[in-house]
Amino acid sequence: MTSNTDATRLNLALLTVSDSRGPSEDTSGQYLEDQMLEAGHTLYARRLLPDDVYLIRALVSRWIADPDIHGILITGGTGFSERDSTPEAVRPLLDKTIEGFGEEFRRLSAADISSSTVQSRAFGGLANHTVIFCLPGSTGACRTGWEGILLSQLDSAHQPCNFCGLVLRKPERQIHRLDEPVGESGHY
């Protein structure tokens, strides 16, 4: 699907959570990057982190506070293995959950993976006027989420509603202050 030239361009951040994939194996992250760019959005930041609650939470918190980031897409870490911790890392950061995202994702996924869709903990939410969507790590799941939900919900022309108007009201924050040392030693 091609981009709508009249649509609002959003600055999106992309995080792949994986203990086993490096940048060259990150087909899910690459798929999402390609799709967001094709839709006319800007890739503001892209990272790959191991499945570690505190690393994920630290990075996503920074992105939520950044006034230039409108949305965050996360792929990976939403299953049930011991190391899958994306929901535990991100949910405490949310101001509101988008219940319908996980429900609709699982409904759409059932066509491809039948009852195994119940093992997906895909979810969405809002924090500081930043929309956050957490998808499973497979490229197929990212395709289902993008084509079935995200493409339209991140399109300002989509009616009757989309998330663009909400995320464009993000308040200005002095995020640079996070990196300013205090005192003579210059330490944090």
FINUSE-961303 format. One line per 2 residues: their letters; for each residue x, y, z of C-alpha. Coordinates in steps of 0.25 Angstrom, whole numbers. Layout:
% residues N
a = X Y Z; ...
This chain:
% residues 188
mt = 0 0 0; 5 14 -3
sn = 6 26 5; -5 37 5
td = 3 50 1; -8 58 10
at = -6 49 22; 1 54 34
rl = 15 49 35; 18 43 49
nl = 32 41 56; 32 27 60
al = 42 19 68; 45 4 66
lt = 50 -6 76; 53 -21 74
vs = 53 -29 86; 62 -42 84
ds = 72 -50 91; 75 -58 78
rg = 75 -48 67; 85 -38 62
ps = 83 -26 52; 84 -35 40
ed = 74 -45 45; 64 -35 49
ts = 54 -37 38; 42 -33 47
gq = 48 -20 50; 53 -18 35
yl = 38 -21 31; 33 -10 40
ed = 43 0 36; 40 -2 22
qm = 25 -1 24; 26 11 32
le = 35 18 22; 26 14 10
ag = 14 20 18; 21 33 19
ht = 25 33 33; 39 36 38
ly = 48 26 45; 52 34 57
ar = 60 23 64; 62 8 63
rl = 69 -1 74; 70 -15 76
lp = 71 -20 91; 72 -33 99
dd = 59 -37 106; 62 -30 119
vy = 51 -23 126; 60 -11 131
li = 67 -8 118; 54 -9 110
ra = 47 0 121; 59 10 121
lv = 59 12 106; 44 13 104
sr = 43 23 116; 53 32 109
wi = 45 31 96; 32 34 103
ad = 38 46 109; 44 51 96
pd = 35 62 90; 39 58 76
ih = 34 43 76; 19 41 73
gi = 19 26 73; 27 14 77
li = 26 0 71; 32 -12 78
tg = 34 -25 72; 37 -38 81
gt = 36 -42 95; 21 -44 96
gf = 20 -59 97; 20 -68 109
se = 35 -73 110; 43 -69 123
rd = 50 -58 116; 38 -52 109
st = 36 -39 117; 32 -28 108
pe = 18 -26 114; 24 -26 128
av = 34 -15 124; 24 -6 116
rp = 11 -7 123; 15 0 136
ll = 19 12 127; 5 13 120
dk = -5 24 124; -16 17 117
ti = -17 3 110; -23 1 96
eg = -31 -12 99; -36 -13 85
fg = -22 -14 79; -19 -27 85
ee = -33 -32 83; -33 -29 68
fr = -19 -34 66; -22 -48 72
rl = -35 -48 64; -27 -45 51
sa = -16 -55 55; -26 -66 56
ad = -28 -67 41; -13 -71 40
is = -10 -78 53; -23 -83 58
ss = -24 -85 73; -9 -82 76
tv = -13 -67 75; -17 -68 90
qs = -2 -69 93; 0 -55 88
ra = 1 -44 98; 1 -33 87
fg = -4 -20 93; -5 -5 91
gl = -5 7 100; -3 22 101
an = 7 29 110; 10 44 109
ht = 2 46 96; 11 35 90
vi = 4 23 84; 11 9 87
fc = 8 -4 80; 15 -17 84
lp = 15 -28 74; 20 -42 74
gs = 34 -45 68; 31 -52 56
tg = 30 -45 42; 17 -51 39
ac = 11 -45 52; 17 -32 49
rt = 11 -32 35; -3 -36 41
gw = -2 -24 51; 3 -14 41
eg = -7 -17 30; -19 -20 39
il = -18 -9 49; -6 0 49
ls = -6 5 35; -19 11 36
ql = -18 15 51; -6 23 48
ds = -12 30 36; -18 44 39
ah = -27 42 27; -34 29 33
qp = -48 31 37; -56 31 46
cn = -43 32 56; -28 30 57
fc = -17 33 67; -11 44 59
gl = -18 56 65; -15 51 79
vl = 0 48 78; 2 62 71
rk = -2 69 84; 10 63 91
pe = 15 73 101; 29 79 100
rq = 39 73 110; 53 77 113
ih = 58 63 110; 72 68 109
rl = 72 70 124; 73 55 125
de = 88 55 121; 92 68 128
pv = 102 65 140; 101 73 152
ge = 113 77 161; 128 78 159
sg = 130 63 157; 121 63 145
hy = 115 50 149; 100 46 149
